[in-house]
């Protein structure tokens, strides 16, 4: 009969030392230490070590190979080989970040000039919605990782006060916008978010933020921000395409009017939209309720009708309720990154602005195209009741004044 293995004092000594040091070992050191004990103490030791330390035999075998250089070892500072370990939920579902935004968009707060946002949904609730709406199993802890990856953070509830008093029909309008966006994206039709960024004076003026420069060598700028009449100022009108995370900026040098807003969309369509969506029959525009693209602005609607005639597109429009412009995607998916890109850099001239806007990128793949628009856009243009009656317009959703479809101009 085969004699049972009797552990020697030597192996017990080494195991006692191993137990005392185990908490200070990383994974590679732990494997190699156990393998060394097994080899040092000879035949029969491995089974005893496995039993006492509750270690898988594959772990000890891996440690033995690492000891003798038969397999690559992790780089310094790493516990495992690069690329090893369990795949993340993003590896299994590459589209999951887009799904995450669809879930939380109606429950998101934040500063439009800062990519940091926060959501009122709990991680558990988001986890449940992933299963309900997309049949994807995501644990609450994985949801937390995804939220941090997208720039969300935990915030105290009192932060919500900055959103101000909500419009009574705000949530209902958000639901309408969200449902229509989903419909368009699922159908492969373009969805754009538009707005005008704040006007910027051109010249050697201070620009908020900091930049890296040699120590004790700050950039010198003018001590007053008086308008340089020769250089003037610019109106960046942004178009953000939700379908593929791209931005377009029409850099106007005159007034921010509805004519300018529609010309910006027209330029986007001709240079980006039409080549990307050659078979598109409709376009969905999300915008604020005021300014050059306001819900009550007649010139905006008349110009949209003319654009529909030119392009053959059925143009759908939804306006965000008052006080909710920060939910407009162009604000926190495009403008905030442009602002960060030119922090601390004076906007010397229009060429500088174009270069800084065009060079704006993000880790998620944002690309921005910028063009200069030096046309004149006179203010004070009026649209009569008769001209309004010629617009082929219908409404959708419960808030008709915020949601409408323009097909062009009515035939005589």
C-alpha positions in Angstrom: 0.0 0.0 0.0 1.2 3.5 -0.9 2.4 5.4 2.1 0.4 8.5 3.0 2.3 11.8 2.6 3.7 13.2 5.8 4.5 16.9 5.7 7.9 17.8 6.9 8.8 20.5 9.4 10.4 22.3 6.5 7.2 22.6 4.5 5.2 23.7 7.5 7.8 26.3 8.3 7.5 27.7 4.8 3.7 27.7 4.9 3.7 29.5 8.2 6.0 32.1 6.7 3.7 32.3 3.6 0.6 32.8 5.8 2.3 35.6 7.6 3.2 37.4 4.4 0.3 36.5 2.2 -1.6 39.8 2.7 1.4 41.8 1.3 1.7 39.6 -1.8 0.1 40.6 -5.1 -1.3 37.8 -7.4 1.9 37.0 -9.4 4.1 36.9 -6.1 1.4 34.7 -4.5 1.5 32.2 -7.3 5.3 32.1 -7.5 5.7 31.7 -3.7 3.4 28.7 -3.6 5.2 27.1 -6.6 8.6 27.7 -4.9 7.5 25.9 -1.7 6.2 22.9 -3.8 9.5 22.6 -5.7 11.7 23.3 -2.6 10.0 20.5 -0.5 9.8 17.9 -3.2 7.4 15.2 -4.3 3.9 15.1 -2.8 4.1 18.6 -1.4 1.9 20.2 -4.1 -1.3 18.3 -3.1 -0.7 19.2 0.6 -0.1 22.9 -0.2 -3.2 23.0 -2.4 -5.3 21.5 0.4 -3.9 23.7 3.2 -4.1 27.0 1.2 -7.3 26.2 -0.7 -5.5 27.0 -4.0 -6.4 25.7 -7.5 -3.7 23.5 -8.9 -3.7 25.6 -12.1 -2.6 28.6 -10.0 0.4 26.8 -8.7 1.3 25.4 -12.2 1.1 29.0 -13.5 3.4 30.1 -10.7 5.9 27.4 -11.6 6.0 28.5 -15.2 6.5 32.1 -14.2 9.3 31.1 -11.9 11.2 29.5 -14.8 10.3 32.1 -17.4 8.2 29.7 -19.4 5.3 32.2 -19.7 5.2 36.0 -19.8 4.7 37.8 -16.5 2.6 40.9 -15.9 4.2 44.3 -16.4 5.4 46.1 -13.4 2.5 47.6 -11.5 -0.1 45.2 -13.0 -1.7 42.2 -11.4 -2.4 40.4 -14.6 -1.3 40.3 -18.2 -2.7 43.1 -20.3 -6.0 42.1 -21.8 -6.6 39.3 -19.3 -9.5 39.0 -16.8 -13.2 39.0 -17.4 -14.5 41.1 -20.3 -16.5 44.2 -19.3 -20.1 44.7 -20.2 -19.0 47.2 -22.9 -17.0 44.4 -24.6 -20.1 42.3 -24.7 -22.4 45.2 -25.7 -20.6 48.0 -27.5 -23.8 50.0 -27.9 -24.5 50.0 -24.1 -23.3 53.6 -23.6 -25.9 54.8 -26.2 -28.5 52.8 -24.4 -27.5 54.3 -21.1 -28.0 57.8 -22.4 -31.5 56.9 -23.8 -32.4 55.7 -20.3 -31.2 58.6 -18.3 -31.7 61.6 -20.7 -35.1 62.5 -19.1 -33.5 62.4 -15.6 -30.3 64.3 -16.1 -29.1 67.6 -14.6 -25.9 69.5 -14.9 -24.1 72.7 -16.1 -24.1 72.9 -19.9 -20.6 74.4 -19.9 -19.2 71.5 -18.0 -19.3 67.8 -19.1 -20.1 66.7 -15.6 -23.8 65.7 -15.1 -25.8 63.8 -12.6 -28.9 61.7 -12.8 -31.9 61.3 -10.4 -32.2 57.6 -11.3 -30.6 55.1 -8.9 -28.1 52.6 -10.1 -30.6 49.8 -9.3 -33.3 51.5 -11.3 -31.1 52.0 -14.3 -30.1 48.3 -14.0 -33.8 47.3 -14.1 -34.4 49.5 -17.1 -31.5 47.9 -19.0 -33.3 44.6 -18.6 -36.8 45.9 -19.3 -35.9 48.0 -22.4 -32.9 46.2 -23.9 -32.8 42.8 -22.3 -29.2 43.4 -21.1 -28.2 42.2 -17.7 -26.1 44.9 -16.0 -25.5 44.9 -12.2 -25.9 48.1 -10.2 -22.2 48.3 -9.6 -21.5 48.0 -13.4 -24.0 50.8 -13.9 -22.0 53.0 -11.5 -18.9 52.3 -13.6 -20.7 53.2 -16.8 -22.0 56.5 -15.3 -18.6 57.5 -14.2 -17.2 56.7 -17.6 -19.7 59.1 -19.2 -18.9 61.9 -16.8 -21.7 61.4 -14.2 -21.1 61.6 -10.5 -23.0 61.3 -7.3 -24.4 64.6 -6.1 -26.3 65.9 -3.1 -30.0 66.3 -3.8 -29.8 70.1 -3.0 -27.9 70.5 -6.3 -31.2 70.0 -8.1 -32.3 73.4 -6.9 -30.3 75.1 -9.6 -32.6 73.7 -12.2 -35.1 76.3 -11.1 -38.9 76.0 -11.0 -39.8 73.5 -13.7 -42.4 74.2 -16.4 -45.6 72.2 -15.5 -45.4 70.3 -18.8 -41.6 69.9 -18.8 -41.5 66.2 -18.2 -44.3 65.5 -20.8 -42.3 67.4 -23.4 -39.1 65.5 -22.5 -41.0 62.2 -23.0 -42.2 63.4 -26.5 -38.7 64.4 -27.5 -37.2 61.2 -26.2 -39.7 59.0 -27.9 -39.3 60.9 -31.3 -35.5 60.7 -31.1 -35.7 57.0 -30.5 -38.0 56.6 -33.5 -35.7 58.6 -35.8 -32.5 56.9 -34.7 -34.1 53.4 -35.0 -35.1 54.4 -38.6 -31.7 55.7 -39.4 -33.0 59.3 -39.9 -30.8 62.3 -38.9 -31.4 64.0 -35.5 -29.7 67.2 -34.8 -29.5 69.5 -31.7 -28.9 73.2 -32.5 -28.2 76.5 -30.8 -26.0 79.6 -30.8 -23.1 79.6 -28.5 -22.5 83.0 -26.7 -20.9 85.7 -28.8 -17.1 86.0 -28.5 -15.0 89.1 -29.0 -12.0 88.7 -31.3 -8.7 90.1 -30.2 -6.0 89.7 -27.5 -8.5 89.4 -24.7 -8.5 87.3 -21.6 -10.2 83.9 -22.0 -11.3 82.2 -18.9 -9.4 79.0 -17.9 -5.7 78.1 -17.7 -3.1 76.6 -20.0 0.3 75.0 -19.5 3.1 77.5 -20.1 6.7 77.9 -18.8 6.8 78.8 -15.1 6.5 82.5 -14.4 5.6 83.3 -18.0 1.9 84.0 -18.2 0.4 85.0 -21.5 -0.1 88.8 -21.6 -3.5 90.1 -22.7 -5.3 93.5 -22.8 -6.5 94.8 -19.5 -9.9 95.7 -20.8 -12.3 93.8 -23.1 -13.4 96.7 -25.2 -14.7 95.5 -28.6 -12.2 95.8 -31.4 -14.4 97.2 -34.2 -11.9 96.1 -36.9 -11.9 92.4 -35.7 -15.5 92.4 -34.4 -17.1 89.4 -32.7 -18.4 86.0 -33.8 -21.6 84.0 -33.3 -20.8 80.2 -33.3 -24.0 78.4 -34.3 -23.7 74.7 -33.5 -25.2 71.7 -35.0 -24.7 68.4 -33.1 -25.6 65.1 -34.9 -26.9 62.6 -32.3 -26.5 59.7 -34.8 -22.7 59.6 -34.9 -21.3 62.1 -32.4 -20.2 64.8 -34.8 -20.4 68.6 -34.6 -20.7 71.4 -37.1 -20.2 75.1 -36.3 -21.2 77.9 -38.6 -19.1 80.9 -37.5 -21.2 84.0 -38.2 -19.8 87.5 -38.1 -23.1 89.5 -38.2 -26.4 89.3 -36.3 -27.8 86.1 -34.8 -31.1 86.0 -36.6 -33.4 83.2 -37.8 -32.0 83.7 -41.3 -28.5 82.9 -39.8 -29.8 79.9 -37.9 -31.4 78.3 -41.0 -28.4 79.1 -43.1 -26.3 77.3 -40.5 -28.5 74.2 -40.8 -28.5 74.5 -44.6 -24.7 74.5 -44.6 -24.6 71.5 -42.3 -27.0 69.6 -44.5 -25.0 70.3 -47.7 -21.6 69.5 -46.2 -22.4 66.8 -43.7 -26.0 65.8 -43.6 -26.7 64.9 -47.2 -23.5 62.9 -47.8 -24.1 61.0 -44.5 -27.8 60.4 -45.1 -28.2 60.4 -48.9 -31.7 58.7 -48.8 -33.1 60.7 -45.9 -36.7 61.9 -46.3 -37.0 63.7 -43.0 -34.9 65.6 -40.4 -35.6 66.0 -36.7 -34.4 69.3 -35.0 -34.1 69.8 -31.2 -33.7 73.4 -30.1 -34.4 75.9 -27.4 -37.7 77.8 -27.2 -36.2 81.3 -27.6 -33.7 83.2 -29.6 -33.2 82.9 -33.3 -34.8 79.4 -33.3 -37.6 80.3 -31.0 -40.9 78.4 -30.9 -42.9 81.7 -31.5 -40.5 83.1 -34.1 -42.3 83.4 -37.5 -39.2 84.0 -39.5 -37.7 80.7 -38.2 -40.7 78.8 -39.4 -40.8 80.5 -42.8 -37.1 79.9 -43.3 -37.6 76.2 -42.3 -40.4 75.9 -44.9 -38.0 77.3 -47.6 -35.3 74.8 -46.5 -37.8 72.0 -46.7 -38.6 73.1 -50.3 -34.9 73.2 -51.2 -34.0 69.8 -49.7 -37.1 67.8 -50.1 -37.0 67.0 -46.4 -39.9 66.7 -44.1 -38.6 68.8 -41.1 -39.7 67.9 -37.6 -39.0 70.3 -34.8 -39.2 70.0 -31.0 -38.4 72.9 -28.6 -37.2 72.4 -25.1 -39.4 74.0 -22.4 -38.4 77.3 -20.8 -35.5 77.0 -18.4 -34.3 73.7 -19.7 -31.8 74.7 -22.4 -29.0 72.7 -20.5 -30.7 69.5 -21.7 -30.1 70.4 -25.3 -27.4 68.0 -26.5 -25.5 70.7 -28.4 -24.7 72.3 -25.0 -23.1 69.4 -23.2 -22.0 67.2 -26.1 -20.4 70.0 -28.2 -20.2 73.5 -26.8 -18.7 72.5 -23.4 -15.8 70.7 -25.1 -15.2 73.7 -27.4 -15.0 75.9 -24.3 -12.5 73.5 -22.6 -10.4 73.3 -25.8 -9.8 77.1 -25.9 -9.5 77.7 -22.2 -6.8 80.3 -21.4 -6.2 81.0 -25.2 -7.1 84.5 -26.5 -9.2 84.4 -29.7 -6.9 86.7 -31.6 -8.8 86.5 -34.9 -11.4 84.4 -36.8 -8.7 82.0 -38.1 -7.7 81.2 -34.5 -11.4 80.5 -33.6 -11.8 78.2 -36.6 -8.6 76.3 -35.7 -9.6 75.9 -32.0 -13.1 74.7 -32.8 -12.0 72.3 -35.6 -9.4 70.7 -33.3 -11.9 69.9 -30.6 -12.1 66.2 -29.9 -13.1 63.8 -27.1 -12.2 60.3 -25.9 -15.6 59.2 -27.3 -14.7 60.2 -30.8 -16.3 63.7 -31.2 -15.2 65.4 -34.5 -16.1 69.0 -35.3 -16.1 70.9 -38.6 -16.1 74.7 -38.6 -16.8 77.1 -41.4 -16.9 80.9 -41.6 -20.1 82.8 -42.5 -19.4 86.4 -43.4 -22.8 87.1 -44.8 -24.9 90.0 -43.5 -28.1 89.1 -41.6 -30.3 92.3 -41.1 -32.5 92.4 -38.0 -36.1 93.4 -37.8 -37.5 91.3 -40.7 -41.2 90.6 -40.3 -43.4 87.8 -41.5 -47.1 88.7 -42.2 -50.1 86.6 -41.5 -50.5 85.9 -45.2 -47.0 84.6 -45.4 -47.5 82.4 -42.4 -50.7 80.9 -43.9 -48.6 79.6 -46.8 -46.4 77.4 -44.6 -47.4 73.7 -44.7 -47.2 72.9 -41.0 -48.8 70.2 -38.8 -48.3 69.5 -35.1 -47.6 66.4 -33.0 -47.5 65.7 -29.3 -49.6 67.2 -26.6 -47.7 70.5 -26.6 -48.5 71.6 -30.2 -46.6 74.9 -30.0 -43.4 73.0 -29.1 -43.7 70.2 -31.7 -44.4 70.6 -35.4 -43.7 69.2 -38.8 -42.9 71.5 -41.8 -43.2 70.1 -45.2 -42.6 73.2 -47.2 -44.9 75.9 -48.7 -48.5 75.2 -49.7 -49.2 75.2 -53.4 -51.2 78.1 -54.8 
